[in-house]
Amino acid sequence: MIYELRIYQCIPGKLPALLKRFETKTLDIWKKYGIRPTGFWTVLVGDGNNDLHYLLAWESLAEREQKWNAFQADPDWHKARDESEKDGLLIANIKTAFLRPTAFSAIR
């Protein structure tokens, strides 16, 4: 398994709208494509209190490319994104890293 760490740096005040979009729209669309989230986090203490951090699990980079591209092209996703951003963009920046678990990691 590989894990994709994504960090969405929200425009100040927009994190609640992003969380709502994930909870009510994005996760259902991901299910259609077999995208496997492993966890979501916001910052309790420290830098980035407007950030959403999450991990996705993939069998391979090829699986990620196929499923992510299908999700990105989904008309339901475009509609959900557009509706959530009718009052302005939610995200200022996205950071992505692909992680490989160590031999001693609890997650493999």
N, C-alpha and C positions, 0 to 999 in steps of 0.2 A: 504494500500500500504506500501511496504517497499522500501527503496532505497539503492542501492549498490554504495558506493563511491570507485572508483578505482583510484589510483595514480601510474602512470608509471614514474619511474625515469630513464630518458634516459641517455645513454652514451653520454658524451659531443660531440656536433656537430650532433647528430642523431635525435634530435627532429623534424626537418623539414621532414625527411623521414618517421617518425612515423605518423605525421599529414597527410602527403600525402596518406599513406596506409589507414588510417581511412576514409579519404574523398573519395578516389577512389575505395576502395575494401571492407573494413570491414563493413561499413554501409549498403551496398547492401546485403552482406551475412547475416547480422543481420535481415534485413527485411524478408528474407526467413523464419526465425525462430520466428518472432514476438518479437524480443528483442527491448525494448523501451528505447532508450537513452533520457535523459531529459536535458542534457547540457554538454558542453566541455569547459575547461578553461586551459589557460597557465598562468604562473606567470608574471605579469607586474612589480611588485616591491616586493622584499622580497626573502626569501630563495627558492630555487627550480626552477631556471630559465631554467632547462632542463627537467621539469616535465610536464606531461599532467594529468589533473584532469578531471574525468567525473563521471556522475551519470547515473545509470540505474534504471528504475522503474519495480518493480515486484509485482504481486498479493500476492505471498507467496514464501517461500524458496523452496517449492516443484516445483513451476513453474520455478524458477531460475535454479534449478538442472537439470530439464528436458531440458529446452531450451539451457542452457549454454553447457551442455554435447553434445547436437546435433550439436551446432555450433563448438565446439572444434574438433569434429570428421569429419567435412565437408571437403572434398577434395579440394574444391575451396579456403577455408580458408588456408589450408596447403600450397597450391600453392602460394597464395598471400603473406603469411608470408615468405616462402622460397625465393621468388623473391625479396622481400624488404630487406632481410638480406643476399643477395649474397655477399655483401662487409663487412659483419660482423653484429653481434647482434646490435639491436637498444636499447634494454631495459636492464638496469642493475638490477632493482628491481621493484617489484609490491607490493603495499600495498592495502589491501581491508578492508572495514568496511561495515557492514549492519546497516542502520540507520532507525529509526522509527520517523516520524514527531511528534512534540509536538502538543498539542491541539490548540495552538495559531500560528502554522506555516502557512505561505501562501500556502505552498505545502502540500497536504494531500494525 
